[in-house]
Amino acid sequence: MPAASSPRRYMRHQSIWLADDGWGVELIDQTALPAQCVVRRLASVGDVLGAIMGSAARGPGLVSVLAGYGLALAARRDPDMVPVMTAWHALAATDPRCPRLRGVLDRMREVLDVTPPIERAQRAYMEADAIAAEELAGNLAIGRHAMGLLRRVGAGGGDGMPQTILLAAEPGWLSSVGWGAASAGLYLAQEQVDLRRATGGVLGEDIAPPQVVTIGPLTAWEMMEAGIPHSPCDLDGALDLVRRGVVERLFVAALRSSARGDVMAPVGTGELARAARSVGIPLHVCLPAAAINWQALGPATITASGMDVLPLSLISGFITDRGPVAAEADALLDRFPDHEPLSYGELPAANDA
């Protein structure tokens, strides 16, 4: 069984990291939150699979990076490619349609295939570290691009009071390596406010942070940890706020999307999106490039049970790591020409690899 401990040793807005010994993996156990913050140590592929299947690790960004470290743990135990590929298939089977997971696993396999066995474990850790760093950088880039929208929200309305946004998303940095696609902009905005207060107004932007309505206890916990003003809410309460026009904007983190912009999001998001559309409230989808299935040109290959698919007609725009993208057919393909799909269809099944 993986060891668990309660001391908080993580960096701010970061949910997974290498242990002090340089090979074990530690992460925040989401099943213990919000009651307590428990750091769990993973020392084998079995531990990694247990964390994923037991929901200690949730969210496509976090699970994908964790899978990369899982292959590193497998290579450390036995650098032969046969046991490594056994671990590959087990990890791929946890979510065969997830483009982020499959992208990480394929990248790790390609690197390990051309690495001598004696160097394989070290190289696996290096590649997993690089993938984690890219995940962090991508979310931080999305946050910076979202700042423009948050500045307009924070400026307030005619009465000078800050407006309200609805963070209709999975947990931010808890479900990623760090920062979180939909919440990074909020953390950056709050850090500017904190900086201005700490320097007596010399540094930082003089913008009131938006009031945030969150859905779900883990998202509320993240806002509390960051010192961001927020109001926890359930789905029915959020729908009421949207229908009454209290919310100015909705921010949604895409679990995955097609190349044409069909977005898979947590259940209930579709109802919120339709309510927002009916009263003219914009919905912004925060979408890392790694979450896009470039081989899927429609919603059929990104759907999953218990999830909602948002069509382009309900989306006001995308915020990607390369900047804002219009909610138009082929707009994502135009922004990411290096990811032009080669063919129609879906990701190959894990057992075809």
C-alpha positions as CSV (number, residue, x, y, z in Angstrom):
1,M,0.0,0.0,0.0
2,P,1.3,3.5,-0.7
3,A,2.3,5.5,2.3
4,A,0.3,8.5,3.3
5,S,1.3,11.5,5.3
6,S,-0.3,14.8,6.3
7,P,2.5,17.4,6.1
8,R,2.1,20.0,3.3
9,R,5.2,19.9,1.2
10,Y,3.8,20.9,-2.1
11,M,4.5,24.1,-4.0
12,R,1.6,26.6,-4.3
13,H,-0.9,25.5,-6.9
14,Q,0.9,22.2,-7.6
15,S,-0.5,18.8,-6.9
16,I,2.2,16.3,-7.8
17,W,6.0,16.2,-7.5
18,L,8.9,13.8,-7.1
19,A,9.7,12.8,-3.5
20,D,12.9,13.8,-1.9
21,D,14.6,10.5,-2.8
22,G,14.2,11.5,-6.5
23,W,12.2,8.5,-7.6
24,G,9.0,8.1,-5.6
25,V,6.0,10.2,-6.6
26,E,4.0,12.2,-4.2
27,L,0.6,13.8,-4.8
28,I,-2.3,15.3,-2.9
29,D,-5.0,12.7,-2.3
30,Q,-8.2,14.2,-3.6
31,T,-10.3,11.7,-1.7
32,A,-9.2,13.3,1.6
33,L,-10.2,16.8,0.7
34,P,-11.6,19.2,1.7
35,A,-11.6,17.8,5.3
36,Q,-7.8,17.4,5.3
37,C,-4.8,17.7,3.0
38,V,-3.1,14.3,2.7
39,V,0.1,13.7,0.7
40,R,0.3,10.2,-0.7
41,R,3.5,8.5,-1.8
42,L,3.4,6.2,-4.9
43,A,6.3,3.8,-5.3
44,S,5.1,1.4,-8.1
45,V,2.9,1.1,-11.1
46,G,0.4,-0.6,-8.9
47,D,0.3,2.4,-6.6
48,V,-0.2,4.7,-9.6
49,L,-3.1,2.6,-11.0
50,G,-4.6,2.4,-7.5
51,A,-4.5,6.2,-7.2
52,I,-6.2,6.6,-10.6
53,M,-8.9,3.9,-10.1
54,G,-9.5,5.0,-6.5
55,S,-9.9,8.7,-7.4
56,A,-7.0,9.9,-5.3
57,A,-5.8,11.4,-8.7
58,R,-8.5,12.9,-10.9
59,G,-8.5,15.1,-13.9
60,P,-7.0,14.3,-17.3
61,G,-4.0,16.6,-16.9
62,L,-2.9,15.1,-13.5
63,V,-3.7,11.5,-14.6
64,S,-1.7,11.8,-17.8
65,V,1.4,13.2,-16.1
66,L,1.0,10.6,-13.3
67,A,0.9,7.9,-16.0
68,G,4.3,9.2,-17.4
69,Y,5.8,8.8,-13.9
70,G,4.1,5.4,-13.7
71,L,6.2,4.2,-16.7
72,A,9.3,5.7,-15.0
73,L,8.6,3.6,-11.9
74,A,8.1,0.6,-14.1
75,A,11.4,1.2,-15.9
76,R,13.1,1.6,-12.5
77,R,11.9,-1.7,-11.3
78,D,12.7,-3.5,-14.6
79,P,14.1,-1.7,-17.6
80,D,13.2,-4.4,-20.1
81,M,10.5,-3.2,-22.6
82,V,8.2,-6.1,-22.0
83,P,7.2,-5.2,-18.4
84,V,7.3,-1.5,-19.4
85,M,4.8,-2.2,-22.1
86,T,2.7,-4.2,-19.8
87,A,2.5,-1.1,-17.6
88,W,1.8,1.0,-20.7
89,H,-1.3,-1.1,-21.6
90,A,-2.6,-1.0,-18.0
91,L,-2.3,2.7,-17.8
92,A,-3.8,3.3,-21.3
93,A,-6.8,1.2,-20.3
94,T,-7.8,3.6,-17.5
95,D,-9.2,6.0,-20.2
96,P,-8.6,4.7,-23.8
97,R,-10.2,7.8,-25.4
98,C,-8.3,10.5,-23.5
99,P,-6.0,12.3,-26.0
100,R,-3.8,13.6,-23.2
101,L,-3.2,10.2,-21.6
102,R,-2.5,8.6,-24.9
103,G,-0.2,11.4,-26.0
104,V,1.9,11.1,-22.9
105,L,2.1,7.3,-23.0
106,D,3.0,7.3,-26.7
107,R,5.7,9.9,-26.1
108,M,7.2,8.0,-23.2
109,R,7.2,4.7,-25.3
110,E,8.9,6.4,-28.2
111,V,11.7,7.7,-26.0
112,L,12.2,4.4,-24.1
113,D,12.2,2.4,-27.3
114,V,15.4,4.1,-28.5
115,T,17.1,4.2,-25.1
116,P,19.5,1.5,-24.0
117,P,18.1,-0.5,-21.0
118,I,20.8,0.7,-18.7
119,E,19.8,4.3,-19.2
120,R,16.0,3.6,-19.6
121,A,14.9,4.5,-16.0
122,Q,16.8,7.7,-15.8
123,R,15.6,8.8,-19.3
124,A,12.0,7.9,-18.3
125,Y,12.2,10.2,-15.3
126,M,13.7,13.0,-17.4
127,E,10.9,12.7,-19.9
128,A,8.1,12.6,-17.3
129,D,9.6,15.7,-15.7
130,A,9.6,17.5,-19.0
131,I,5.9,16.5,-19.6
132,A,5.0,17.8,-16.2
133,A,6.9,21.1,-16.8
134,E,5.0,21.5,-20.1
135,E,1.7,20.9,-18.5
136,L,2.5,23.6,-15.9
137,A,3.6,26.0,-18.6
138,G,0.6,25.4,-20.7
139,N,-1.9,26.1,-17.9
140,L,0.1,29.2,-16.9
141,A,-0.1,30.5,-20.5
142,I,-3.8,30.0,-20.5
143,G,-4.0,31.9,-17.3
144,R,-2.1,34.8,-18.7
145,H,-4.4,34.9,-21.8
146,A,-7.4,34.8,-19.5
147,M,-6.2,37.9,-17.6
148,G,-7.6,40.2,-20.2
149,L,-11.1,38.9,-19.6
150,L,-10.6,39.0,-15.8
151,R,-9.4,42.6,-16.0
152,R,-12.7,43.6,-17.7
153,V,-14.7,41.6,-15.1
154,G,-12.8,43.0,-12.2
155,A,-13.3,46.6,-13.3
156,G,-16.9,46.3,-12.2
157,G,-20.1,47.7,-13.6
158,G,-21.6,51.2,-13.4
159,D,-21.9,51.0,-9.7
160,G,-18.1,50.3,-9.3
161,M,-18.7,47.0,-7.7
162,P,-16.8,44.0,-9.0
163,Q,-18.8,41.6,-11.1
164,T,-19.2,37.8,-10.6
165,I,-17.8,34.9,-12.6
166,L,-18.9,31.3,-12.4
167,L,-16.1,28.8,-12.3
168,A,-18.0,25.8,-13.7
169,A,-15.0,23.5,-13.9
170,E,-13.3,20.5,-12.3
171,P,-10.8,21.4,-9.6
172,G,-8.1,23.6,-11.1
173,W,-4.5,22.8,-10.0
174,L,-5.7,19.7,-8.1
175,S,-6.7,18.0,-11.3
176,S,-3.6,19.1,-13.1
177,V,0.1,19.3,-12.3
178,G,-0.5,22.8,-11.3
179,W,-2.3,26.1,-11.8
180,G,-5.2,24.6,-13.6
181,A,-6.5,25.7,-17.0
182,A,-9.7,27.5,-15.9
183,S,-8.4,28.8,-12.6
184,A,-4.8,30.0,-13.4
185,G,-6.0,33.4,-14.5
186,L,-7.7,33.9,-11.1
187,Y,-4.6,32.9,-9.2
188,L,-2.5,35.3,-11.3
189,A,-5.0,38.1,-10.7
190,Q,-5.0,37.5,-7.0
191,E,-1.2,37.4,-6.8
192,Q,-1.2,40.9,-8.4
193,V,-3.6,42.1,-5.7
194,D,-1.5,40.5,-3.0
195,L,1.7,42.1,-4.5
196,R,0.1,45.5,-4.5
197,R,-1.0,45.2,-0.9
198,A,2.4,44.0,0.2
199,T,4.2,46.9,-1.5
200,G,1.8,49.6,-0.4
201,G,0.6,50.1,-4.0
202,V,4.0,50.4,-5.6
203,L,3.8,47.1,-7.5
204,G,0.9,45.0,-8.8
205,E,-2.3,46.0,-10.7
206,D,-5.0,48.1,-9.0
207,I,-7.9,45.9,-10.0
208,A,-10.5,44.4,-7.7
209,P,-10.5,40.6,-8.1
210,P,-13.8,39.2,-9.4
211,Q,-16.2,37.6,-7.1
212,V,-16.1,33.8,-7.9
213,V,-18.9,31.3,-7.6
214,T,-17.6,27.8,-7.5
215,I,-19.3,24.4,-8.1
216,G,-17.9,21.6,-6.0
217,P,-16.1,21.4,-2.7
218,L,-12.6,20.9,-4.1
219,T,-12.8,24.0,-6.3
220,A,-13.9,26.0,-3.3
221,W,-11.0,24.6,-1.3
222,E,-8.6,25.8,-4.0
223,M,-10.1,29.3,-3.9
224,M,-9.8,29.4,-0.1
225,E,-6.1,28.3,-0.3
226,A,-5.4,31.1,-2.8
227,G,-7.3,33.7,-0.8
228,I,-9.7,34.4,-3.6
229,P,-13.1,35.7,-2.6
230,H,-15.6,33.0,-3.6
231,S,-19.0,31.6,-2.9
232,P,-19.5,27.8,-3.0
233,C,-22.6,26.7,-4.8
234,D,-24.3,23.6,-6.1
235,L,-25.5,23.1,-9.7
236,D,-29.1,24.2,-8.9
237,G,-27.9,27.4,-7.3
238,A,-25.5,28.1,-10.1
239,L,-28.3,27.7,-12.6
240,D,-30.4,30.2,-10.6
241,L,-27.6,32.7,-10.6
242,V,-27.1,32.3,-14.4
243,R,-30.8,32.6,-15.2
244,R,-31.1,35.8,-13.1
245,G,-28.2,37.3,-14.8
246,V,-26.1,37.6,-11.7
247,V,-23.1,36.0,-13.3
248,E,-21.2,38.0,-15.8
249,R,-19.1,35.2,-17.4
250,L,-18.7,31.4,-17.2
251,F,-15.3,29.7,-17.2
252,V,-15.2,26.0,-18.1
253,A,-12.2,23.7,-18.2
254,A,-12.5,21.2,-21.1
255,L,-11.8,17.6,-20.3
256,R,-11.1,17.0,-23.9
257,S,-12.4,18.3,-27.3
258,S,-12.6,17.5,-31.0
259,A,-10.5,19.3,-33.5
260,R,-13.6,21.3,-34.5
261,G,-14.3,22.5,-31.0
262,D,-16.9,20.1,-29.6
263,V,-16.0,20.0,-25.8
264,M,-16.5,17.3,-23.3
265,A,-17.2,18.7,-19.8
266,P,-18.5,17.5,-16.4
267,V,-22.2,16.5,-16.3
268,G,-24.4,19.6,-15.7
269,T,-22.2,21.9,-17.7
270,G,-24.4,21.6,-20.7
271,E,-27.5,22.8,-18.8
272,L,-25.4,25.7,-17.5
273,A,-24.2,26.5,-21.0
274,R,-27.8,26.5,-22.4
275,A,-29.0,28.8,-19.6
276,A,-26.1,31.2,-20.2
277,R,-26.8,31.3,-23.9
278,S,-30.5,32.1,-23.3
279,V,-29.7,35.2,-21.2
280,G,-26.6,36.3,-23.2
281,I,-23.9,35.4,-20.7
282,P,-20.6,34.4,-22.4
283,L,-19.0,31.0,-21.8
284,H,-15.3,30.7,-22.1
285,V,-13.7,27.3,-22.5
286,C,-10.2,26.9,-21.3
287,L,-8.6,24.4,-23.5
288,P,-5.0,23.1,-23.5
289,A,-3.8,21.9,-26.8
290,A,-2.9,18.5,-25.3
291,A,-6.7,18.0,-24.5
292,I,-7.7,18.2,-28.2
293,N,-8.1,14.9,-30.1
294,W,-6.8,16.1,-33.5
295,Q,-8.1,13.0,-35.2
296,A,-11.7,13.6,-34.0
297,L,-13.6,16.0,-36.3
298,G,-16.9,15.6,-34.5
299,P,-18.3,14.8,-31.0
300,A,-18.8,11.0,-31.5
301,T,-15.2,10.1,-30.6
302,I,-14.8,12.3,-27.5
303,T,-18.0,11.3,-25.6
304,A,-18.1,9.4,-22.4
305,S,-20.8,8.3,-20.1
306,G,-21.7,10.7,-17.3
307,M,-20.3,13.7,-19.2
308,D,-21.7,16.5,-21.3
309,V,-20.7,17.6,-24.8
310,L,-20.9,21.3,-25.5
311,P,-21.3,22.2,-29.2
312,L,-19.8,25.3,-30.7
313,S,-23.2,27.0,-30.6
314,L,-23.0,27.2,-26.8
315,I,-19.4,28.4,-26.6
316,S,-18.4,32.1,-26.8
317,G,-14.7,31.4,-27.3
318,F,-11.7,29.3,-26.4
319,I,-8.7,30.3,-24.3
320,T,-5.8,28.1,-25.3
321,D,-2.1,28.1,-24.4
322,R,-1.5,29.9,-27.7
323,G,-4.1,32.6,-27.0
324,P,-7.9,33.2,-27.6
325,V,-9.5,31.3,-30.4
326,A,-13.0,32.0,-31.8
327,A,-15.7,29.5,-31.4
328,E,-15.9,28.7,-35.1
329,A,-15.5,25.6,-37.1
330,D,-11.8,25.0,-38.0
331,A,-10.6,27.9,-35.8
332,L,-8.6,25.5,-33.6
333,L,-7.1,23.9,-36.6
334,D,-6.1,27.3,-37.9
335,R,-4.5,28.3,-34.6
336,F,-2.6,25.0,-34.4
337,P,-1.6,24.2,-37.9
338,D,1.2,21.8,-36.7
339,H,-1.6,19.5,-35.4
340,E,-3.5,19.2,-38.7
341,P,-5.3,15.8,-38.6
342,L,-4.1,13.2,-41.0
343,S,-7.3,11.3,-41.2
344,Y,-10.8,11.0,-39.8
345,G,-11.6,8.6,-37.0
346,E,-10.6,8.1,-33.4
347,L,-7.6,7.3,-31.4
348,P,-6.4,3.7,-31.9
349,A,-7.4,1.3,-29.2
350,A,-4.7,0.7,-26.6
351,N,-4.3,-3.0,-27.7
352,D,-3.5,-1.9,-31.2
353,A,-0.4,0.0,-30.2
